[in-house]
Every structure is written in C-alpha cells, then in structure tokens.
Amino acid sequence: MPKTSSAKKALRQNKTRNARNVSRKNTLKIAVKNFSRSLSTSKEEAKTKLAETYKTIDKMAKVKLIKKGKANRMKSRLAKKLK
C-alpha cells in the first residue's frame, strides 16, 4: 500500500486509467467482431459496419490505445476481408 499522499493519488489515477483503457479495448474488439459477423449476412451491411469500425479504430489510435501503424494495419486487413 502506498504511504505518501502522492503515491496514493498515483494509485487512484492508475486504477481510473486502467478501467478506461479496458473499456476502450472492449469497444474496439466488439466493433471488429460486429464487422466480422456482418460479412456473413450482406455486403451492404458490411460496408456500413466497416465505416463504423474504421471510426472506432481511428479514435483508439488518437487516444494512443493502439499505435498508428497497428491501426492502419487493422484497417487494411478488414478492407481485404470485405473484398
């Protein structure tokens, strides 16, 4: 357990940031899963889901949850799946 007040605050911040990051990772995973599921139904639905997934990936890269290169790689692979 932290003893100093600054260490206590750092622990609180770490817990908050961890919860936020876990939530964001789940959002990203869900978006990718929804796109993968929509591939089996219809191509038009998959196109709309792809746009939503791109938006989510870009947001996660912006807040530095994932790196820019990984975001670009994910988007490229998802586009290949659509073709």
Phi and psi restraints in degrees (value plus and minus 20) as a CYANA .aco file:
   2 PRO   PHI     -90.8   -50.8
   2 PRO   PSI     127.1   167.1
   3 LYS   PHI    -124.1   -84.1
   3 LYS   PSI     -64.2   -24.2
   4 THR   PHI    -100.9   -60.9
   4 THR   PSI     139.1   179.1
   5 SER   PHI     -87.1   -47.1
   5 SER   PSI     -54.4   -14.4
   6 SER   PHI     -88.7   -48.7
   6 SER   PSI     -54.7   -14.7
   7 ALA   PHI     -89.4   -49.4
   7 ALA   PSI     -55.7   -15.7
   8 LYS   PHI     -84.4   -44.4
   8 LYS   PSI     -63.1   -23.1
   9 LYS   PHI     -84.8   -44.8
   9 LYS   PSI     -61.6   -21.6
  10 ALA   PHI     -80.9   -40.9
  10 ALA   PSI     -58.6   -18.6
  11 LEU   PHI     -84.7   -44.7
  11 LEU   PSI     -63.7   -23.7
  12 ARG   PHI     -80.4   -40.4
  12 ARG   PSI     -63.9   -23.9
  13 GLN   PHI     -83.3   -43.3
  13 GLN   PSI     -62.0   -22.0
  14 ASN   PHI     -82.4   -42.4
  14 ASN   PSI     -61.5   -21.5
  15 LYS   PHI     -83.7   -43.7
  15 LYS   PSI     -63.7   -23.7
  16 THR   PHI     -83.7   -43.7
  16 THR   PSI     -67.1   -27.1
  17 ARG   PHI     -86.0   -46.0
  17 ARG   PSI     -58.2   -18.2
  18 ASN   PHI     -82.6   -42.6
  18 ASN   PSI     -64.6   -24.6
  19 ALA   PHI     -82.1   -42.1
  19 ALA   PSI     -61.7   -21.7
  20 ARG   PHI     -84.5   -44.5
  20 ARG   PSI     -63.3   -23.3
  21 ASN   PHI     -87.1   -47.1
  21 ASN   PSI     -59.5   -19.5
  22 VAL   PHI     -82.7   -42.7
  22 VAL   PSI     -62.1   -22.1
  23 SER   PHI     -82.1   -42.1
  23 SER   PSI     -63.7   -23.7
  24 ARG   PHI     -86.3   -46.3
  24 ARG   PSI     -59.4   -19.4
  25 LYS   PHI     -83.1   -43.1
  25 LYS   PSI     -60.9   -20.9
  26 ASN   PHI     -83.6   -43.6
  26 ASN   PSI     -60.2   -20.2
  27 THR   PHI     -80.2   -40.2
  27 THR   PSI     -63.1   -23.1
  28 LEU   PHI     -84.2   -44.2
  28 LEU   PSI     -65.9   -25.9
  29 LYS   PHI     -81.5   -41.5
  29 LYS   PSI     -62.5   -22.5
  30 ILE   PHI     -83.7   -43.7
  30 ILE   PSI     -60.7   -20.7
  31 ALA   PHI     -82.7   -42.7
  31 ALA   PSI     -63.3   -23.3
  32 VAL   PHI     -86.6   -46.6
  32 VAL   PSI     -60.5   -20.5
  33 LYS   PHI     -83.3   -43.3
  33 LYS   PSI     -62.8   -22.8
  34 ASN   PHI     -81.9   -41.9
  34 ASN   PSI     -59.5   -19.5
  35 PHE   PHI     -84.0   -44.0
  35 PHE   PSI     -65.0   -25.0
  36 SER   PHI     -81.7   -41.7
  36 SER   PSI     -58.2   -18.2
  37 ARG   PHI     -87.5   -47.5
  37 ARG   PSI     -57.9   -17.9
  38 SER   PHI     -90.6   -50.6
  38 SER   PSI     -39.8     0.2
  39 LEU   PHI     -81.4   -41.4
  39 LEU   PSI     -54.9   -14.9
  40 SER   PHI     -98.1   -58.1
  40 SER   PSI     -39.6     0.4
  41 THR   PHI    -107.6   -67.6
  41 THR   PSI     -94.8   -54.8
  42 SER   PHI    -163.8  -123.8
  42 SER   PSI     133.7   173.7
  43 LYS   PHI     -91.8   -51.8
  43 LYS   PSI     -55.6   -15.6
  44 GLU   PHI     -85.3   -45.3
  44 GLU   PSI     -63.2   -23.2
  45 GLU   PHI     -84.4   -44.4
  45 GLU   PSI     -58.5   -18.5
  46 ALA   PHI     -84.5   -44.5
  46 ALA   PSI     -56.5   -16.5
  47 LYS   PHI     -83.8   -43.8
  47 LYS   PSI     -61.5   -21.5
  48 THR   PHI     -88.6   -48.6
  48 THR   PSI     -59.7   -19.7
  49 LYS   PHI     -85.8   -45.8
  49 LYS   PSI     -53.9   -13.9
  50 LEU   PHI     -83.6   -43.6
  50 LEU   PSI     -61.8   -21.8
  51 ALA   PHI     -82.9   -42.9
  51 ALA   PSI     -62.3   -22.3
  52 GLU   PHI     -84.5   -44.5
  52 GLU   PSI     -59.9   -19.9
  53 THR   PHI     -87.0   -47.0
  53 THR   PSI     -60.7   -20.7
  54 TYR   PHI     -77.3   -37.3
  54 TYR   PSI     -64.2   -24.2
  55 LYS   PHI     -81.0   -41.0
  55 LYS   PSI     -64.5   -24.5
  56 THR   PHI     -84.5   -44.5
  56 THR   PSI     -64.0   -24.0
  57 ILE   PHI     -81.9   -41.9
  57 ILE   PSI     -63.4   -23.4
  58 ASP   PHI     -83.3   -43.3
  58 ASP   PSI     -58.6   -18.6
  59 LYS   PHI     -84.0   -44.0
  59 LYS   PSI     -62.1   -22.1
  60 MET   PHI     -88.6   -48.6
  60 MET   PSI     -51.3   -11.3
  61 ALA   PHI     -92.1   -52.1
  61 ALA   PSI     -55.1   -15.1
  62 LYS   PHI     -85.3   -45.3
  62 LYS   PSI     -59.3   -19.3
  63 VAL   PHI    -109.0   -69.0
  63 VAL   PSI     -11.6    28.4
  64 LYS   PHI      43.3    83.3
  64 LYS   PSI      11.7    51.7
  65 LEU   PHI     -93.8   -53.8
  65 LEU   PSI     -59.0   -19.0
  66 ILE   PHI    -145.9  -105.9
  66 ILE   PSI     138.5   178.5
  67 LYS   PHI     -99.7   -59.7
  67 LYS   PSI     140.6   180.6
  68 LYS   PHI     -79.5   -39.5
  68 LYS   PSI     -62.3   -22.3
  69 GLY   PHI     -84.3   -44.3
  69 GLY   PSI     -59.4   -19.4
  70 LYS   PHI     -86.2   -46.2
  70 LYS   PSI     -58.5   -18.5
  71 ALA   PHI     -82.4   -42.4
  71 ALA   PSI     -65.2   -25.2
  72 ASN   PHI     -83.3   -43.3
  72 ASN   PSI     -60.0   -20.0
  73 ARG   PHI     -84.7   -44.7
  73 ARG   PSI     -63.0   -23.0
  74 MET   PHI     -81.9   -41.9
  74 MET   PSI     -65.3   -25.3
  75 LYS   PHI     -83.5   -43.5
  75 LYS   PSI     -60.1   -20.1
  76 SER   PHI     -83.5   -43.5
  76 SER   PSI     -64.7   -24.7
  77 ARG   PHI     -86.6   -46.6
  77 ARG   PSI     -56.9   -16.9
  78 LEU   PHI     -87.1   -47.1
  78 LEU   PSI     -58.7   -18.7
  79 ALA   PHI     -84.9   -44.9
  79 ALA   PSI     -57.9   -17.9
  80 LYS   PHI     -83.0   -43.0
  80 LYS   PSI     -59.5   -19.5
  81 LYS   PHI     -83.7   -43.7
  81 LYS   PSI     -56.0   -16.0
  82 LEU   PHI     -86.2   -46.2
  82 LEU   PSI     -57.6   -17.6
